[in-house]
C-alpha cells in the first residue's frame, strides 16, 4: 500500500512541476519544500477519503448498534482530520502565494495582559487534562473484564485524546509565553 501512495504523490509532484515549468515558475528550495509537503498532504488526504467512505458504508450497513457507534467515532475523527488537512493545505498555499498577514510568523500574537489571562486559563486546562487522565485510568481499570470491554476501549481512547489535548495546550502555553505572558509560579 505504501508503494501505491508514494507513486501517487510522485505523480502529483511531477504534475505540479510541469505546471510550474509551463508558467515559468523557478523552483526555489523553499518553494519546492513547501510544494512537496503540500503535495504529500493532498495525496494522503485523497487516500484517507477513500477509507472514510468505506467506514461510512460499513457503519450504514451494520445492524449492530455497537458497531455503528464505534465506526461513527472513527468517522467523526476522520472527518476532523480531513478538515485539519484542508486547513493545513490552505496555509501552505498562503505561504506559496505570500498572502500571510504581516507581522509575526504564524499570527499576530496577544498583548501582554491578554496573554497573561490566556496563559492562566491554559495552565488550568493542563491541570484538568492531567486529572482527567488519572481518573480515566482508574475507570478503565475498574471496567476491565466481563462484558464491559467496550468501556475499557473507550477509556483508552479518552486517555489518548487527553494526551493529545495536553500536547496542544503545551504548544499554546509556549506560544503565549513567547507573546509576553508570564508562566504561573509553581
N, C-alpha and C positions, 0 to 999 in steps of 0.2 A: 504493500500500500504506500509506503513512504516513497517508493520509486515513482509511482504514478503521480503523487502530489508534486514531487520535485520536478518531474518533466513538465507538468502543467505550469508551475511557477517559472520555469525556464522559458516556456513559450510566451508567457505574459511579459516577461522581461525583454525577450527578443522583439516582441511586437512593439513594446514601448520604445525601444531603441530605434527601430525602423521609423516610427512616427517622429521621434525626436530628430533623427537624421533628415527626414523629409522637410521638417521645419527649420533645419539649420541650427538646432539647439546643441551647443557643445556639451560634452559630458564632463562636468567637473567632478572631482572626488566627492564633495559634499552633496551635490545634486544626485550623483549616482548612488550613494549610500542611502539617501532618503527615498529615492525612487525604488531601489531594490527592496527596502523594508516595506514600503507601501505595496509593492507587488506581492511580496510574501504574505502580507496580511490579507490582501484581496484573495489570493489563491487559497489560503487557509479558510477564509470566510465562505468561499464557494463550496469547499469540501464539507464544512460543518453544516451548511444549509441543507445539503443532501441528507445528512444524518438527522437533522432536526425534522425534516419532512417524514422520515421513516419513523421516528419516535412518535410523532403526532398520529401517524397512520395506525401504528400498533396500539396506541392508547385508545383511539376511537374504536378499533375492532374488538378490544378486550371486553369481556363481560365481567371480569373480576374487578370489583371496586378498588382493592388494594393495588393491583397492577396499574389501573388507570391513575390512581392517586400518585404513586411513586413515579410513573412516567411523566405525569403532569409536573412534578417537581423538577425533573430533568428538563422538560420543555421550557419551563419558566427560566431556569438557569441559562439554557442555550439561547433563548430569546434575548436575555440580558447581555450575554456575551456578544450576540450579533449587534446589538445597539452600541456596545462599547467599541467593537472593532470598526463600526461605521464612523463613530466619533474620532477614533484614532486615525483612520484614513483621511477624514476631513482635516484634521490637524496637520497631517503630513502634507496634504495638498496646499494648505495655507503656507507651510514652510517653503514649498516649492515655488509658490507664486508671490512670496514675500508679503502676504496680507495679514501678518500678525500685528496685533496692536502694538504701538510704540511703547517703550518703557522696559520694565524688567522682562527677561525672557520667561515665557510661560504665564504671564499675567501681571497685574498691577500691584498685587500685594495689599496689605491692610495698613491703615495708620496705626500708630503705636497703641493708642487707647483701645481700639477695636481688636488689635492683635492680642493684647493682654486679656481682654474679655473672652475672645475665642479660645485662647490657649488654656484658660481656666476650665472652659467647657470641655475641651479636648482631653485635658487631664482627668476630669470627672468621668468622661466616656471610657477612657482607657481603664480606669479602675473598675467601672461597671462591667466591661467586657471580660476583664480578668476574673472578677467574681462570678460572672455567668459561666465561664469555662469550668471553674471549680464546682459550681452547682450542677452543671450538665454532666460532669464526670461522675458525681455522686448518683445522680438519677440514672445514668447509663448503667452503672454497676448494679443498682437496685433492680433495673429492668432486665438484666441478663437471665436467660433461661426461660423455661416454659413457653407460652405462646406469645410472649412479648418481645421476641427477637426484632420485630419491626421497630419497637421503641428504641432498642439498642442502636439500630441502624440510624434512626432519625436523630438521636442524641449525638451520634458520631458526626453526622453532617452539621448539626448545630455547633458543635465544638469546632469543626473545621471553619465554618462561617465566622465564628467569633475570633479565630486566629487571623482570618482574612481581615476582619474589622480592625484588629489590633495593628496589622501592617498598615492599613490605610490611615488610621489615627496617628500612628507614629510618624508617617510621612507628613501629615498635616501639621503635627507638632513641630517638626523640624522646619517646615516652611514658615510657620508663624514665628518661630524664634528668629529666623533669618529676616523676617519683616519687622523685627524690633520688639517682639513680645518677650516678656520676662518669664522664664520657666518657674514653675512652682517650687518653693523650698521644701525639700523632703527630709 
